[in-house]
């Protein structure tokens, strides 16, 4: 179950790294310009807020004008306060985030943004952002999940009765419409901040409608747990939504972005990804084989050198002798099996990036693909079998994970509210 919470598919996408001035970094010096807030003795300065705002503007394509920065600053200051509280709680509980978890999250960011391994670090460095900024941000996000695990304890795991009840409810809803939504939640913890939060929401919506990627903005500024997956909450029934949100999404066409929707606790911005009828979907499963050959040194500056070109050419030539999955397994063994030939059953709908998904969907059976060139090596694949079938009810594990996600979301908000009430927070104007 715990692994489910660590899977950041698209989670903390690249834009989140650009705006990831983590409150987890060392406390600011008192000599920094203009203290915006003090959270249990830890300072947040105007420099912190301004940097965060500029990096948001950079990552979403917003103009870095004084007006935009000023409009975003109050909301950003509150988010930095919450992140500081989260990191303080992580440290209080002596939670240490394994480096392997952070590297895995980096890999998901790269995959979700069609980047090759190592490309994210290079991209950050090229625009003057220290890679450690990303590491600090991910450490906070993952560590907060561990805090929630500790708080919930055994209550986090659904009982067989919980799963059975949810399965019965799902069966009763077969044939009903579900809505694929992405969300951004902007909290309002003080009624006096309502107008500020609404203004911030309108600023975000304006940029989203101008083309700023929804997952990037959600990963940076949504206060819902879905921020870790770019705001994507998947297919949802109307009954699972706040009534105000449900009333809006029923009238939205695919791709539309809502106006701010006031709900208890804050504002929602939702994007309609599409709809489907529960029980009518088809899923395509693929059996495939692959050969991956690493380079002796990675590609740099996007240029394929003579050594890498030689490896790619040899792999392509060797692929000409492959006409079946056993042939591909034999070729992989010839190369020393740098990666398993059989990655296991592959659900086509979950394949990323989209270009790779399209290739697997259309590649004729038992035909070798063109070379897939990455920074660290090249590969070829072959599709052995492609089968489509109706999507049934989710597995017990999938149902259990959905219940866990709901409990985590509720506990996250409650715990953060409690931390705010128990803390000494002095806030000046941002």
C-alpha positions as CSV (number, residue, x, y, z in Angstrom):
1,X,0.0,0.0,0.0
2,X,2.8,2.4,0.9
3,X,4.3,2.1,-2.6
4,X,1.1,3.5,-4.0
5,X,1.7,6.9,-2.3
6,X,5.2,7.0,-3.7
7,X,4.2,6.6,-7.3
8,X,4.4,10.2,-8.7
9,X,3.3,9.6,-12.3
10,X,3.7,13.0,-13.6
11,X,4.0,13.8,-10.0
12,X,5.8,17.0,-9.1
13,X,6.2,17.7,-12.8
14,X,9.0,19.8,-14.2
15,X,7.3,23.1,-13.4
16,X,7.2,22.1,-9.8
17,X,11.0,21.9,-9.8
18,X,11.2,25.4,-11.2
19,X,9.1,26.8,-8.4
20,X,10.6,24.4,-5.9
21,X,12.2,26.8,-3.5
22,X,11.6,24.4,-0.6
23,X,10.9,25.6,2.8
24,X,12.9,22.6,3.7
25,X,16.1,24.4,2.9
26,X,18.1,26.0,5.7
27,X,16.4,28.9,7.6
28,X,17.0,32.2,6.0
29,X,19.4,34.7,7.4
30,X,18.0,37.6,9.4
31,X,20.0,39.8,7.1
32,X,17.9,38.8,4.1
33,X,15.6,41.6,2.8
34,X,12.2,42.0,4.5
35,X,11.0,39.2,6.7
36,X,7.6,38.1,5.4
37,X,6.8,35.5,8.1
38,X,8.3,33.7,11.0
39,X,7.1,30.1,11.5
40,X,8.1,28.8,14.9
41,X,11.3,30.8,14.7
42,X,12.1,29.9,11.1
43,X,12.2,32.9,8.7
44,X,10.6,33.3,5.4
45,X,11.8,36.4,3.6
46,X,10.6,38.5,0.8
47,X,13.5,37.1,-1.2
48,X,12.0,33.6,-0.8
49,X,8.6,34.8,-2.0
50,X,10.0,36.8,-4.9
51,X,12.2,33.9,-6.1
52,X,9.3,31.5,-5.9
53,X,7.1,33.9,-7.9
54,X,9.7,34.5,-10.5
55,X,10.3,30.8,-11.0
56,X,6.6,30.2,-11.3
57,X,6.4,32.8,-14.0
58,X,9.4,31.2,-15.8
59,X,8.0,27.7,-15.7
60,X,4.5,28.6,-16.9
61,X,5.4,31.4,-19.4
62,X,3.9,34.2,-17.3
63,X,5.4,37.6,-17.9
64,X,7.8,38.4,-15.0
65,X,6.2,41.8,-14.5
66,X,6.0,43.5,-11.1
67,X,2.2,43.4,-11.3
68,X,2.1,39.6,-11.8
69,X,4.8,39.0,-9.1
70,X,2.9,41.2,-6.6
71,X,-0.5,39.5,-7.3
72,X,1.0,36.1,-6.7
73,X,3.1,37.0,-3.6
74,X,0.4,36.8,-0.8
75,X,-0.7,33.3,-1.9
76,X,2.9,32.1,-2.3
77,X,3.8,33.4,1.1
78,X,1.0,31.3,2.7
79,X,2.1,28.2,0.7
80,X,5.7,28.7,1.9
81,X,4.4,28.8,5.5
82,X,2.6,25.5,5.0
83,X,5.7,23.9,3.5
84,X,7.7,25.1,6.4
85,X,5.2,23.6,8.8
86,X,5.4,20.3,6.9
87,X,9.2,20.2,7.0
88,X,9.2,21.0,10.7
89,X,6.9,18.1,11.4
90,X,9.0,15.8,9.2
91,X,12.1,16.7,11.2
92,X,10.2,16.5,14.6
93,X,9.3,12.9,13.7
94,X,12.9,12.1,12.7
95,X,11.8,11.0,9.3
96,X,14.6,10.3,6.8
97,X,13.6,10.1,3.1
98,X,15.7,7.5,1.3
99,X,17.7,8.8,-1.5
100,X,16.4,6.0,-3.8
101,X,12.9,7.4,-3.3
102,X,14.0,10.9,-4.4
103,X,15.8,9.5,-7.5
104,X,12.7,7.5,-8.4
105,X,10.6,10.7,-8.1
106,X,13.1,12.5,-10.4
107,X,12.7,9.7,-12.9
108,X,9.0,10.1,-12.9
109,X,9.3,13.9,-13.4
110,X,11.5,13.2,-16.5
111,X,9.2,10.6,-17.8
112,X,6.1,12.8,-17.4
113,X,7.8,15.6,-19.3
114,X,9.2,13.4,-22.1
115,X,12.8,13.9,-20.9
116,X,15.6,11.5,-21.1
117,X,17.4,10.3,-17.9
118,X,19.6,13.1,-16.6
119,X,18.0,15.7,-18.8
120,X,16.2,17.4,-15.9
121,X,19.4,18.1,-14.0
122,X,20.9,19.6,-17.2
123,X,17.8,21.7,-17.9
124,X,17.8,23.2,-14.4
125,X,21.5,24.0,-14.5
126,X,21.0,25.6,-17.9
127,X,18.6,28.2,-16.4
128,X,20.7,28.7,-13.3
129,X,18.7,26.6,-10.8
130,X,20.7,24.4,-8.4
131,X,19.6,20.7,-8.7
132,X,19.5,20.6,-4.9
133,X,16.5,22.9,-5.0
134,X,14.6,20.0,-6.7
135,X,15.9,17.5,-4.2
136,X,14.8,19.6,-1.2
137,X,11.3,20.0,-2.7
138,X,10.9,16.3,-3.3
139,X,12.2,15.5,0.1
140,X,9.4,17.6,1.7
141,X,6.7,16.1,-0.5
142,X,7.8,12.5,0.2
143,X,8.5,13.1,3.8
144,X,5.0,14.5,4.3
145,X,3.5,11.3,3.0
146,X,5.6,9.4,5.7
147,X,4.2,11.7,8.3
148,X,0.6,10.9,7.2
149,X,1.5,7.2,7.4
150,X,2.6,7.6,10.9
151,X,-0.4,9.6,12.0
152,X,-2.9,7.2,10.4
153,X,-1.1,4.0,11.4
154,X,-3.2,0.8,11.1
155,X,-6.3,2.9,10.3
156,X,-4.8,3.6,6.8
157,X,-5.3,0.1,5.6
158,X,-8.8,-0.7,4.4
159,X,-10.5,-3.8,5.9
160,X,-12.0,-6.5,3.6
161,X,-15.3,-5.0,4.6
162,X,-14.3,-1.6,3.4
163,X,-13.2,-3.1,0.0
164,X,-16.4,-5.2,-0.3
165,X,-18.6,-2.1,0.4
166,X,-16.8,0.0,-2.2
167,X,-17.0,-2.9,-4.8
168,X,-20.7,-3.2,-4.2
169,X,-21.1,0.6,-4.7
170,X,-19.1,0.4,-7.9
171,X,-21.3,-2.4,-9.3
172,X,-24.4,-0.3,-8.6
173,X,-23.0,2.6,-10.7
174,X,-22.2,0.6,-13.9
175,X,-23.6,2.6,-16.8
176,X,-23.3,6.0,-15.0
177,X,-21.2,8.9,-16.3
178,X,-17.8,9.6,-14.8
179,X,-15.7,12.7,-15.3
180,X,-12.0,12.8,-15.8
181,X,-10.8,15.9,-14.0
182,X,-7.7,17.7,-13.0
183,X,-7.8,20.1,-10.0
184,X,-6.1,23.0,-8.3
185,X,-7.2,23.7,-4.8
186,X,-6.4,27.1,-3.2
187,X,-7.2,27.2,0.5
188,X,-8.7,30.0,2.4
189,X,-7.8,29.6,6.1
190,X,-8.9,33.1,7.2
191,X,-12.1,34.8,5.8
192,X,-10.1,38.0,5.4
193,X,-7.9,36.3,2.8
194,X,-10.9,35.3,0.6
195,X,-10.4,38.1,-1.9
196,X,-6.7,37.5,-2.1
197,X,-7.2,33.8,-2.8
198,X,-9.8,34.5,-5.4
199,X,-7.6,37.1,-7.2
200,X,-4.8,34.5,-7.2
201,X,-7.1,31.9,-8.6
202,X,-8.1,34.3,-11.4
203,X,-4.4,35.0,-12.2
204,X,-3.7,31.3,-12.5
205,X,-6.8,30.7,-14.6
206,X,-5.8,33.5,-17.0
207,X,-2.4,31.9,-17.5
208,X,-3.9,28.4,-17.9
209,X,-6.2,29.6,-20.6
210,X,-3.3,31.3,-22.3
211,X,-1.5,27.9,-22.5
212,X,0.3,27.3,-19.2
213,X,0.4,23.5,-18.6
214,X,-2.2,22.6,-16.0
215,X,0.0,19.8,-14.5
216,X,2.9,22.1,-13.9
217,X,0.8,24.8,-12.2
218,X,-1.1,22.2,-10.1
219,X,2.1,20.6,-9.0
220,X,3.4,24.0,-7.8
221,X,0.4,25.6,-6.2
222,X,-2.5,23.2,-5.6
223,X,-2.9,22.3,-1.9
224,X,-4.6,19.0,-2.6
225,X,-2.7,15.7,-2.5
226,X,-3.4,15.4,-6.3
227,X,-0.7,18.0,-6.8
228,X,1.8,15.1,-6.7
229,X,0.2,13.8,-9.9
230,X,-0.1,17.2,-11.6
231,X,-3.7,17.7,-10.3
232,X,-5.1,14.7,-12.1
233,X,-7.7,12.9,-10.0
234,X,-8.7,10.5,-12.8
235,X,-12.3,9.5,-13.5
236,X,-14.7,10.6,-10.7
237,X,-18.4,10.3,-10.1
238,X,-20.4,13.4,-9.3
239,X,-21.2,12.1,-5.8
240,X,-17.5,12.3,-5.0
241,X,-17.3,16.0,-5.7
242,X,-18.4,19.0,-3.7
243,X,-21.9,19.9,-4.9
244,X,-20.6,23.3,-6.2
245,X,-17.9,21.6,-8.3
246,X,-20.3,18.9,-9.5
247,X,-22.7,21.5,-10.8
248,X,-20.0,23.1,-12.8
249,X,-18.3,20.1,-14.4
250,X,-21.6,18.8,-15.8
251,X,-21.7,21.7,-18.2
252,X,-18.0,21.7,-19.2
253,X,-16.7,20.5,-22.5
254,X,-13.5,18.5,-22.8
255,X,-10.4,20.7,-22.3
256,X,-12.3,23.6,-20.6
257,X,-10.9,25.3,-17.4
258,X,-13.4,26.5,-14.9
259,X,-13.7,29.8,-13.2
260,X,-12.9,29.8,-9.4
261,X,-15.4,27.5,-7.6
262,X,-15.9,28.5,-4.0
263,X,-16.2,25.5,-1.6
264,X,-15.8,25.2,2.1
265,X,-12.2,25.8,2.8
266,X,-11.1,27.5,-0.4
267,X,-11.4,27.7,-4.1
268,X,-11.2,24.9,-6.8
269,X,-10.1,25.3,-10.4
270,X,-10.9,22.3,-12.5
271,X,-10.0,21.2,-16.0
272,X,-12.3,18.7,-17.8
273,X,-10.2,16.0,-19.4
274,X,-13.2,14.0,-20.7
275,X,-16.0,11.7,-19.7
276,X,-16.8,8.0,-20.0
277,X,-19.6,5.6,-19.1
278,X,-18.6,3.3,-16.3
279,X,-18.3,-0.3,-17.6
280,X,-18.0,0.6,-21.3
281,X,-14.3,1.2,-21.6
282,X,-11.8,-1.1,-23.4
283,X,-8.3,-1.8,-22.3
284,X,-5.4,-2.9,-24.5
285,X,-2.7,-5.2,-23.0
286,X,0.6,-5.7,-24.8
287,X,3.2,-8.5,-24.6
288,X,6.5,-7.2,-25.9
289,X,10.2,-7.8,-25.9
290,X,13.1,-5.3,-25.8
291,X,16.8,-5.0,-26.2
292,X,18.6,-2.1,-24.6
293,X,22.3,-1.4,-25.2
294,X,24.1,1.2,-23.0
295,X,26.7,3.6,-24.4
296,X,30.2,3.7,-23.0
297,X,29.5,7.4,-22.3
298,X,26.2,9.3,-22.4
299,X,25.1,11.7,-25.1
300,X,25.9,15.3,-24.1
301,X,24.5,18.6,-25.5
302,X,22.0,16.6,-27.5
303,X,24.7,15.5,-30.0
304,X,25.1,11.8,-30.9
305,X,28.9,11.1,-31.2
306,X,30.6,8.5,-33.3
307,X,30.8,6.0,-30.5
308,X,27.0,6.2,-29.8
309,X,26.2,6.2,-33.5
310,X,28.2,3.0,-33.9
311,X,26.2,1.3,-31.2
312,X,22.9,2.5,-32.6
313,X,23.9,1.3,-36.1
314,X,25.0,-2.1,-34.9
315,X,21.7,-2.6,-32.9
316,X,19.6,-1.7,-35.9
317,X,21.6,-4.1,-38.1
318,X,21.2,-6.9,-35.5
319,X,17.5,-6.2,-35.4
320,X,17.1,-7.1,-39.0
321,X,17.5,-10.8,-38.0
322,X,14.7,-10.5,-35.5
323,X,11.3,-11.8,-36.6
324,X,9.7,-13.0,-33.4
325,X,9.8,-12.6,-29.6
326,X,12.1,-15.6,-29.1
327,X,14.5,-14.0,-31.6
328,X,14.5,-10.8,-29.6
329,X,15.2,-12.7,-26.4
330,X,18.1,-14.3,-28.1
331,X,19.5,-11.0,-29.2
332,X,19.1,-9.5,-25.7
333,X,21.1,-12.5,-24.4
334,X,23.8,-11.8,-27.0
335,X,24.2,-8.3,-25.6
336,X,24.5,-9.6,-22.1
337,X,20.9,-8.9,-20.9
338,X,21.6,-5.3,-19.7
339,X,17.8,-5.1,-19.1
340,X,15.2,-7.9,-19.0
341,X,13.9,-8.8,-22.5
342,X,10.4,-9.2,-21.1
343,X,9.1,-6.2,-19.2
344,X,5.9,-8.1,-18.3
345,X,2.3,-7.3,-19.4
346,X,2.0,-3.7,-20.5
347,X,-1.3,-1.7,-20.2
348,X,-1.1,0.5,-23.3
349,X,-3.1,3.3,-21.6
350,X,-0.4,3.8,-19.0
351,X,2.5,4.0,-21.5
352,X,4.4,7.3,-21.6
353,X,5.5,9.4,-23.4
354,X,2.5,9.6,-25.8
355,X,4.7,9.1,-28.9
356,X,5.9,5.8,-27.5
357,X,2.3,4.8,-26.7
358,X,1.3,5.5,-30.3
359,X,4.2,3.5,-31.6
360,X,3.3,0.4,-29.5
361,X,-0.3,0.8,-30.6
362,X,0.5,0.8,-34.3
363,X,3.7,-1.3,-34.6
364,X,2.8,-4.5,-36.6
365,X,3.2,-7.7,-34.6
366,X,6.6,-9.3,-34.8
367,X,8.1,-6.2,-36.5
368,X,11.1,-4.5,-34.9
369,X,10.7,-0.9,-34.0
370,X,13.0,1.9,-35.2
371,X,15.8,2.6,-32.7
372,X,14.7,4.4,-29.5
373,X,17.6,6.7,-28.6
374,X,18.1,7.9,-25.0
375,X,20.9,9.8,-23.3
376,X,22.4,6.6,-21.8
377,X,21.7,4.0,-24.5
378,X,19.6,2.8,-27.4
379,X,16.8,0.2,-27.6
380,X,14.6,-1.7,-30.0
381,X,11.2,-3.4,-29.2
382,X,8.9,-5.9,-30.8
383,X,5.2,-6.4,-30.0
384,X,4.3,-10.1,-29.6
385,X,0.6,-9.8,-28.7
386,X,-1.9,-7.1,-28.5
387,X,-5.3,-7.8,-26.9
388,X,-8.3,-5.5,-26.1
389,X,-11.0,-6.4,-23.7
390,X,-13.7,-4.6,-21.7
391,X,-12.5,-2.9,-18.5
392,X,-14.0,-4.7,-15.5
393,X,-14.3,-3.5,-12.0
394,X,-11.0,-2.4,-10.4
395,X,-9.0,-5.0,-8.6
396,X,-9.2,-5.2,-4.9
397,X,-5.7,-3.6,-4.7
398,X,-6.9,-0.7,-6.9
399,X,-10.0,-0.2,-4.7
400,X,-7.9,-0.4,-1.6
401,X,-5.5,2.2,-3.0
402,X,-8.4,4.6,-3.9
403,X,-9.6,4.3,-0.3
404,X,-6.1,5.0,1.0
405,X,-5.9,8.1,-1.2
406,X,-9.2,9.4,0.2
407,X,-8.0,8.9,3.8
408,X,-4.6,10.5,3.1
409,X,-6.2,13.6,1.5
410,X,-8.5,14.1,4.5
411,X,-5.8,13.5,7.1
412,X,-3.4,15.8,5.3
413,X,-5.7,18.8,5.4
414,X,-6.7,18.1,9.1
415,X,-3.1,17.7,10.2
416,X,-2.0,20.9,8.4
417,X,-4.9,22.8,10.0
418,X,-3.8,21.5,13.5
419,X,-0.2,22.5,12.9
420,X,-1.3,26.0,12.0
421,X,-3.3,26.3,15.2
422,X,-0.5,25.0,17.4
423,X,2.3,27.0,15.8
424,X,3.5,30.5,16.4
425,X,3.3,32.2,13.0
426,X,4.0,35.9,12.6
427,X,3.2,37.2,9.1
428,X,4.0,40.6,7.6
429,X,3.0,41.8,4.2
430,X,4.6,39.8,1.4
